């Protein structure tokens, strides 16, 4: 069950390359994100995301591809845009 709207989905080329190089699809990570599986966040940051569902703040998830490359997914507070990118692109 989706917990929020993703809005327009954007992915950077390096993030797409990392996902594809691992033999995975962006949809796998987006599905986890929108269902409230925040990935590799600590308990404090997971709680911030849970609070953001209620308060309408920005949501961040962190995942690792099968080749150990980290990707970040951020949904903006207004839920207009979700971006997939690598941490060093932030």
C-alpha positions as a Markdown table, in Angstrom:
| # | Residue | x | y | z |
|---|---|---|---|---|
| 1 | Unk | 0.0 | 0.0 | 0.0 |
| 2 | Unk | 1.3 | 3.4 | -1.0 |
| 3 | Unk | 1.8 | 5.8 | 1.9 |
| 4 | Unk | 2.2 | 9.0 | -0.1 |
| 5 | Unk | 2.4 | 10.3 | -3.7 |
| 6 | Unk | 5.7 | 10.3 | -5.5 |
| 7 | Unk | 4.7 | 13.2 | -7.9 |
| 8 | Unk | 7.0 | 13.5 | -10.9 |
| 9 | Unk | 9.9 | 11.0 | -10.8 |
| 10 | Unk | 13.3 | 12.2 | -11.8 |
| 11 | Unk | 16.5 | 10.1 | -11.8 |
| 12 | Unk | 20.1 | 11.3 | -12.4 |
| 13 | Unk | 22.1 | 9.4 | -15.1 |
| 14 | Unk | 24.7 | 8.2 | -12.5 |
| 15 | Unk | 22.0 | 6.8 | -10.3 |
| 16 | Unk | 20.3 | 5.0 | -13.2 |
| 17 | Unk | 23.7 | 3.7 | -14.3 |
| 18 | Unk | 24.4 | 2.3 | -10.9 |
| 19 | Unk | 21.0 | 0.6 | -10.7 |
| 20 | Unk | 21.3 | -0.8 | -14.2 |
| 21 | Unk | 24.9 | -2.0 | -13.6 |
| 22 | Unk | 23.5 | -4.0 | -10.6 |
| 23 | Unk | 20.9 | -5.6 | -12.9 |
| 24 | Unk | 18.1 | -3.9 | -11.0 |
| 25 | Unk | 15.2 | -1.5 | -11.9 |
| 26 | Unk | 14.4 | 1.9 | -10.4 |
| 27 | Unk | 10.9 | 0.7 | -9.7 |
| 28 | Unk | 12.2 | -1.8 | -7.2 |
| 29 | Unk | 13.5 | 1.0 | -5.0 |
| 30 | Unk | 10.6 | 3.4 | -5.7 |
| 31 | Unk | 8.1 | 0.7 | -4.5 |
| 32 | Unk | 10.0 | 0.3 | -1.2 |
| 33 | Unk | 10.2 | 4.1 | -0.8 |
| 34 | Unk | 6.5 | 4.7 | -1.3 |
| 35 | Unk | 5.5 | 1.8 | 0.9 |
| 36 | Unk | 7.5 | 3.2 | 3.9 |
| 37 | Unk | 10.5 | 0.9 | 3.7 |
| 38 | Unk | 13.1 | 3.6 | 4.3 |
| 39 | Unk | 16.1 | 1.3 | 3.7 |
| 40 | Unk | 19.4 | 1.9 | 5.4 |
| 41 | Unk | 18.4 | 4.8 | 7.7 |
| 42 | Unk | 19.0 | 4.7 | 11.4 |
| 43 | Unk | 16.1 | 4.6 | 13.8 |
| 44 | Unk | 16.1 | 8.4 | 14.3 |
| 45 | Unk | 15.9 | 9.2 | 10.6 |
| 46 | Unk | 13.2 | 6.5 | 10.1 |
| 47 | Unk | 11.2 | 8.2 | 12.7 |
| 48 | Unk | 11.7 | 11.6 | 11.0 |
| 49 | Unk | 10.2 | 10.0 | 7.8 |
| 50 | Unk | 7.3 | 8.5 | 9.7 |
| 51 | Unk | 6.6 | 12.0 | 11.2 |
| 52 | Unk | 7.0 | 13.5 | 7.7 |
| 53 | Unk | 4.1 | 11.3 | 6.4 |
| 54 | Unk | 1.9 | 13.1 | 9.0 |
| 55 | Unk | 3.4 | 16.6 | 8.9 |
| 56 | Unk | 4.0 | 16.9 | 5.1 |
| 57 | Unk | 7.8 | 17.2 | 5.3 |
| 58 | Unk | 10.5 | 15.9 | 2.9 |
| 59 | Unk | 11.1 | 12.1 | 2.9 |
| 60 | Unk | 14.5 | 10.5 | 2.4 |
| 61 | Unk | 15.3 | 6.8 | 1.8 |
| 62 | Unk | 18.7 | 5.2 | 1.4 |
| 63 | Unk | 19.2 | 1.9 | -0.4 |
| 64 | Unk | 22.1 | -0.2 | -1.6 |
| 65 | Unk | 22.1 | -1.9 | -5.0 |
| 66 | Unk | 23.2 | -5.5 | -5.4 |
| 67 | Unk | 26.7 | -4.1 | -6.3 |
| 68 | Unk | 26.9 | -2.2 | -3.0 |
| 69 | Unk | 26.3 | 1.3 | -4.6 |
| 70 | Unk | 24.2 | 3.5 | -2.4 |
| 71 | Unk | 21.3 | 5.4 | -3.9 |
| 72 | Unk | 19.1 | 8.0 | -2.3 |
| 73 | Unk | 15.5 | 8.8 | -3.0 |
| 74 | Unk | 13.9 | 12.0 | -1.9 |
| 75 | Unk | 10.3 | 13.0 | -2.1 |
| 76 | Unk | 9.8 | 16.8 | -1.7 |
| 77 | Unk | 7.6 | 18.0 | 1.1 |
| 78 | Unk | 4.8 | 19.1 | -1.3 |
| 79 | Unk | 5.0 | 15.6 | -2.9 |
| 80 | Unk | 5.4 | 17.2 | -6.3 |
| 81 | Unk | 8.7 | 15.5 | -7.1 |
| 82 | Unk | 10.7 | 12.4 | -6.2 |
| 83 | Unk | 14.4 | 12.2 | -7.2 |
| 84 | Unk | 16.7 | 9.2 | -7.4 |
| 85 | Unk | 20.4 | 10.1 | -7.1 |
| 86 | Unk | 23.7 | 9.1 | -5.7 |
| 87 | Unk | 24.8 | 10.6 | -2.3 |
| 88 | Unk | 27.8 | 12.4 | -3.8 |
| 89 | Unk | 25.4 | 14.3 | -6.1 |
| 90 | Unk | 23.6 | 16.0 | -3.2 |
